[in-house]
Amino acid sequence: MSTSVQLQMFDDIAAPGEFAAKDELRSARSGTFTDNMKLPIHRWFRYSAGFSAEWAEDLIRSHAQGRHIQVLDPFAGSGTTLLAAEAAGVSSVGYESHPFVSRIARAKLHWNAVTPEGLTDAIVDLVNRARADKGRSAPNASPLLNKCFTNDSLASLIRLRDCFLTSPPRDAPLRELVWLSLTAILRSCSHVGTAQWQYVLPNKKKASTVEPFQALMMKAADISQDITFAKNSGFSTSAEVLDQDARLPSSLPPNSIDLIVTSPPYPNNYDYADATRLEMTFWGEIESWGDLQGAVRRHIIRSCSQHSAAERLDLDDLLARPEVAPIRNGLAAVCRELEVVRLTKGGRKTYHTMIAAYFLDLANVFNCLRAVCKKGSRLCFVIGDSAPYGVHAPADQWLGQLAQAAGFKSFSFEKLRDRNIKWKNRKHRVPLQEGRLWIEG
């Protein structure tokens, strides 16, 4: 039985004429993470970047056809592809250079090393110790935490955190799952809103919250239930997360990868570092927004203007790099236009260097992937284009051309859905698209 069992229920009751509509809907939703929140293990932490685990599992099964293959996700995120590969009984490895998100993915993969009873006992023990530690308060909590939680909720969370740090479980997998459980309840315990892409919104209020001790017990119940499900469903246990920057050569053996399933950051100014700022602040890994550059951004693809501005990038230097030679003319035209347009905008965001740096980074990714992919391998990149300040950057064509320049044989693009077509309150009216870039090795 696969992780998609809950979503397959419709298959059992659908009339024949409904299958085409269902398949069309499933295909359109394959570029989104939303359905993953219904799936065992995937639902343990909501990380908005990603794609459908059900689709990834189907793709991996189809490619394997019972053979032993090795799957790679060079942008593993919170582990969607790796868990899908485990459900399909296929070996996999993932790169994730965001340190906090890498830990989340690795914790999820500990599902087979922990018993439901062991996790429940550890959580109950932590809650009991935190309840008894009533004298603890949070006078020195960061401004962000004070904005996001009531005094009572924050005091309870601080007691849970400090009791965990003072006396964590000795068993490493159990310790990581308790850490993940506490990390995963922060949003449900906060009274402030969360934007679609996980930025916290202190000026917006939610209708309801969950008391921290109750939230942690509920999360433990969910994780325990999912561990039982996975162990009874024949999942494999051969997935691994490497703290690896996909732009750099890896320790994987040459010619070892059969299939790549991934979704790199889009060049659309989404700040992946900011998406986990609340959680990283809670654990004391950062103190302020300014710490994100050193703690996270410097490790990841340059897909937001905050990143390119902090690095004070020079456009001429970026465009002169040999890695972008295959797309230099088009890239230069877009970046030069952005260089002019940005000066007419209030924010003057450094989109001109962001776009150049992004495609330089992806060129390096393809060069590194070519070294580890077998001849005849297949790559699927779920991607989206962008139009910062209304200047279109055709990601599907440029990424395909960079892949071919790295030594892959061919590419094709399969559009999944239109984006930015509801013009109300949009900053520009350039139609965008999301889809799958298929690359043949």
N, C-alpha and C positions, 0 to 999 in steps of 0.2 A: 504494500500500500504506500502511496506517495504522499508528499506534503500537500498535494493539491486535492486531497480527498474531500475536503469541505467544499471546495469550489466545483468539484465534479458532480455534486448532488443534482445540479440542474440537468446534467447529461441523462440521468436516469428517468427524468420525468418529462423531458422535452418532446414535443411532437416533431415528426420528421421535418416539417416546414420551418421549425424554429432553429434548426441546427446552423443554417447559413448565417442567420442574424447573430446567433451566439458566437460563432467563430469569428465573425467580423468584429464584434464587440471585444472579444478576447484579444484579437490582433491589435486593435486600436489601443487597448489598455496595457499591452506588453511593455510599453515604455514607461509605465508608472509603477510606483511602489505600493499604491493604495491597497491592493488586494493582499499584499504580504501581511498586513496587520490582522488578517484572519487565519494565518497559517502558523502551525506549531513552530516554535523556536524563533522564526523570523519576527514574531510579534513581541519578543522580549524587550526590544528597544526600538523606538520610532526614529529612524534616520531617513530623512526625506529623500536623499539622493539615491537613485537606483532605478530598478526596473522590476518587472513581474517575475517572481520566483517560479511560478507555475510555467510561464513561457520558457524560462531558462532550463528548467528540468526537462521539459518536452524536447527542447533543442539538443540537450546533452544526450538524452536517450536515443534520439533519432540518429545522431552522429555516431554514437558508440555501437549501436546494433549488436550488443552483447560482447563486443570486443573490449580488450583492455586498452584504454586510452588515458591520456593525461590532459586535464583541463587547466587552463590558467586564466585568472582574472587579474590583470595588472592594476586595476583600480577597485580593489575588493570591497571597500566601504565597510559596512557592518556584516558582510559575509553572505549576501544573497546568492551569488553563484556557487560558493563553496557549499552552502547548505543544500542547494538544489542538486549539486553533484553528489553529495552524500545520499540524498533521497533516491538518486538514480543509480547508486552503487558504483560510482566512478571516482577515481582518484583525482584530486585537484589541489592546486596551490594558488595562493593569492598574494599580491603585493598590496600593502597599504602603508603609505608614508605619513598619514595623519596619526600622530602617536596615540591620541585618545580614542579615535575610532578603531584603530588597529587593536587596541585592548578590548574593545567591545566585541569585535569579530572573534577574537581569540577566546574570549569568555564563552560565547555561544557554542563554540566547537568543543567545549568541555562537557557537553550534555551527557556523553556516554561514560564519563569518569566520575559521575556523582549519582548517588541514589536519591530518589524523591524523599525518602525518609531522612537521609542525611542533611539535605538542604532544608527541609522543614524544621528539623531539630536545631540547626545552626541559626535560622532566622528567629525561631522562638526564643532561643538563648539570647540573641542580640536584642530583641525587643524587651525581654525581661530585664536585662542589665540596663538598658536605656531608660526604662520606666523607673527603675530604682534610683537612677542618677538624677534626682529632681533638682539638685542644687545647681546644676550647670545652666548657664545662660549663654547668650550670644552677643555680648556687648561690643565685641570687636569685629563683627561680621562686616563683610564688604558692603558698600553702598548698593551694589546690584542685588545681593541677597536680601538686604533690608527692604528693597523695593518690591521684590518678587514674592515675599512670604510675610504672613502675619507674624507677630512676635511669638505666639504659641507654636505655630507650625515650625518656624525656624529654630526655636529652642529644642523641639523634639528631634528635628533633623540633625542638628548639631550634636545632640546626645547620641543618636544612632551612629553618626559618622565617627565621633571620637571613641565610642565604645568599640567600634569595629577596628579602628586604627590601633587602639591600645591592646586589644586581644583578638586578633583575627583568627579564623580557623587555620590550623596547622597545614591541612591538606591544601595544596596549591589550587587545584581545580575548584574545590569547594569555596575557597577564599575568593576566587575570581567571580564565581556565580553569586555569592553574597554581595560583592562589590557591584556587580551589574544590577542586581535587584534593587539596591539602594539608589544607584544612579538613575534607574529607569522610572522611579516614582516621583522624581523632583517636579516634573511638569504637572502631574495630577495633584500634587500638594500645593501648587502655587496658584494664587488668585489672579495672576496677571495673564494676559492673552499670549498666544503664540502665533506668529505669522505662518503662512502656508509652508514656508521653507525653514521653519524652526527658529527664526529669530524671536527673541522674547520681546514683548510689547508692554512695558511697564505702565503705560498710560491707558491700556485697555483692561477691563475686568471680566473675569469669567463668571458664569452663573453659579458654578458649584466647584468645590474642591474636596479632596479626601484627606482625612486626618492621617498623619505620617505612619503611625504604628499600624493602623488598619490597612493603609495602602501597601505597606511592606508585606504584611501577611497575605493580602490578596495577590500580590505579585509572586510570592513564594508558591502559592497554590497553583497559579497559572504555569509557572516554570516546572513544578513537580508533575503536573498533568502532562505537559509536553514531553518531558523526559520519558515518562512511561509510554507515551504514544510512540516516540521515536525508537525506543528499545524494542517495542513489540512489532514495529513495522519493517524491520530488516534494513535500517539505514546503515550505510558503510561508515567507517571512522577513519578515513584516509585523506582528510583535508588539513591543510597547513596554511598559516598566515605568516608571511615574512615582512619584517619592517624594512621594506625595500622601496626606493624611489624608482618608478618605472622609467625615468629618464636616464638611469644609470645602468651599466652592465650588472647582471645579477649572478648569483652562484649556481643557478640552474644549469644542468648539463646542456651543451649545444644540441640542437636537433631533438629535443625531448618532448615538445608540446604538440599535441594533435589538434586541439581546439581552444580558441580564446573566446570567451563570452564576457563582455564588459560594457561599462558605460563611463567614459571619461567625463571630467567636468566639462560643462558647456561654456563657451566664451560669452557668457551673458551677465557677468558681474555679480554672480552669486558668491558670497563670501563663506566658504566652507568652514573657515576657522570660527566665524561668528556663530555658526549654527550650534556649536557645543560650548559656547562661552559660559552659559549658566552652569552646566555640569562641571566644567573645568574650574570655574571659580569656587564652586562648592567644595571640591576636593583640594583646593589650595594650589592648583597647578599654575594658575595665573591670578593676578590681583586686579587687573584692569584691562580694558579693551586694547590698550597700547601694547600689552604683553603678547597679543596674538601673533604679531609678526614673527617674533623670535621663537615662540612656542610651537606654532603650527604653520603659518604661511610659507616660511622659508623651506619647508619640506615638501610642498605640494605644487601642482600645476598652477601657473600664473594666469588665472581666469577671472580675476577681479581687479578693479582699478586701485583698490586699497593696497594690493600687493605690488602692482607696478609702480605706484607712487612712492611707496616706502623704499623700493630698491633704486629709485631715481634712474630709471632705465633711459638709455639713449637710443632713439629710433634709428639713426643712421647705423649704429653698431649692430642692432638687431637685424636690420635688413641686409647687412653685408655678410651675415653668417652663411656659410656654404650649405648648411642643412636646409635653408628655405629657398635655395636656388630654383627648385622646380615650380614654385608658386610666386617667385619674387615680384614679377610684374603686377599681378593682380593684388598681391598683399601690399605692395608699396602704394598702389593707387588708393586703396581703401584707407591705409594708415595715414597717408598724406592728407587725404580729405578730412579725416578725423582730427588731424593736427590743427587744421584751420577751423573746423566747425566747433571744436571744444572751446575756443576762445570767445565764441558768441553765446555760450551757455553759462548760467550762474555757477554751476559746480565746477566747471572746467576739469572734468574728470579725465584721467590719463588713459582714455580708451585707445589712443593711437599706439602707445607702447604696450598696453595690455594685449591687444589683438596680435601684434607682432611677436610678443613673448609667448603667447599661447601656442601659436602655430610652430614656433621654434621648439617649444617643449614637446609638442606632439611629434614633430619630426624626429627628435631624439628618442622618443618612445618607440616609434616604428623601427628605427635602426637597431635598438636593443632587442625588440621582439623578433626581428628577423633572425638573430643569432640563436635563439632558443627554439624557434618553430621548425618542425619537420618540413621537408618538401611535401607538398600536397596537403598541408594543414589548412585550416579554415579559421577565419577571424570574423566575429560579429561585434561591431561597435554600435551601441545605441547612442545616437548623437542628435544634437539640435544646432541649428544655425543661430545667428544673432544679428542685430542691427543697432549697435550703440549709437545714440544720437541720430538714428534713422539712416545710418550708413551700413549697407548690407555686407556681411561677411559670409560667403557661401561655404560653410564648413564641410558639407558632403563632398564637394568637388576638390577642395584643397586637401582635405585629409586623405581622400583616395589617391590623389596625385603624390602626396608625400609617402604613402604606403608603397606605391609602385616604385618610387625613387629609392626606397630602402631595399628593394629586391623582391617584393611580392608581385605576383603575376598580373592580377587584375582586380577590379573592384566594381561594385554596383550598389546603387542606393535604393532602398525600399521605403517609401514614405508611409508612416503610420498615422499621422494626424497633422492638421494645421494648427498653428499657434499664433497668438496675437492677432486674431481676426475679429474680436469684439472690441471695437475701437473706443468705447466709452472709457474715459480716464486713462487711456494709454498715452505714453510719451511720444510714440511715433506710430505711423500707420503702414509699416512695412510688413507684409505677410511673412510669417516664418513657418518652419516645419520641423517635425521630429521624425526620426526613422532609424532604420537599421542599415549601417554601412557594412556590406559583405565584402570581405577581402579574401582572395584565394592565394594560397602560398605555394 
